[in-house]
Amino acid sequence: MSGNNSPGPFSPPFHFKGVKFFPAADLRAVEQVESFQVRDDDVFVSAYVKSGTTWVQQIVSLLSTEGDLSEVNKIPIVVRVPWLETMDMSGSGKPYPKLLEEAPSPRLMKTHLPYHMLPQQAREGKGKIIYCARNVKDVVVSWHKMREGFAHIPSGTFDENFQEFINPEQAVFGLWWDVVQEYWRHKDDGNMLFVKFEDLKRDLRGNVVKIANFLSKTLSDQRIDEVTANCTFSAMKNNEATNLTRAEAFKGLATKEFEFIRKGKVGDWMNSLSPEQSKILDDIHREKMAGVDLTFEFE
Ligand code: A3P
């Protein structure tokens, strides 16, 4: 990553339409998303934080180059699949929704916005949205680890971050249960594909094929194998274009111990959540997900 792609400076936390946002999200960008002009071949990778966003970004990127990693690696993932509700990292001072107006097609973008804050035209069916959901217990732990690991993201103790996560007014990017359920209600929309982190773990190749079909990409079996091989946990951990903390531009931002592509496991929450915290999540989950036909594997 070149020096002028260094992240920051970042805006302080802010609220927009009742939802709390953190860096690198920026109000100047968030405000422009609603009216963002969507193209038919746009692809939005959407996920709650720490739910496999980067994983799906990499799958979609590699599908766009038919598995050619050298092509994909020329540009770090944060620039190749930019985060819609942030400011340009190359120093133009423009919000991504503005900058992307001039970007060539096909445009790949990432977002952590709740469904109702997506570009209006995407909600009306234009472009394609891939939503990736992950079990809430692994999300809460992974989110804390990242806040602890990155200097630019405000963080409290694990318990403080946990309390914030379950508080509807304080939860960053919205309350997990509300956000995931809102996307789930749109899972059958013609331009939406809903995938789960745990399914990608169990059957990466099958999900690569599913995503390729959704994007109307016809790749040979060998190309699909190449995409899959380049999207495994170890491949992405050893790749500094995806494991950002190994890239030069991020060196000063993260603690020595923290790796952006960290553990990539289902059930790692067992190493961090206390029995009381686990029960609190179970109770909220039971209540919030009652009557919703969306289930998650927790281990
Ligand atoms: P952990 O912190 O539990 O390891 P996001 O991209 O939405 O921020 O999600 C990050 C999480 O996805 C991290 O989880 C990271 O390790 C995991 N991840 C990223 N790429 C992965 C891959 N190829 N296989 C498994 N997990 C992956």
Residues whose N, C-alpha, C, O or C-beta is under 5 A from the ligand:
A	BS01	A3P	Y48 V49 K50 S51 G52 T53 T54 W55 D138 S142 C231 T232 F233 M236 F260 I261 R262 K263 G264 K265
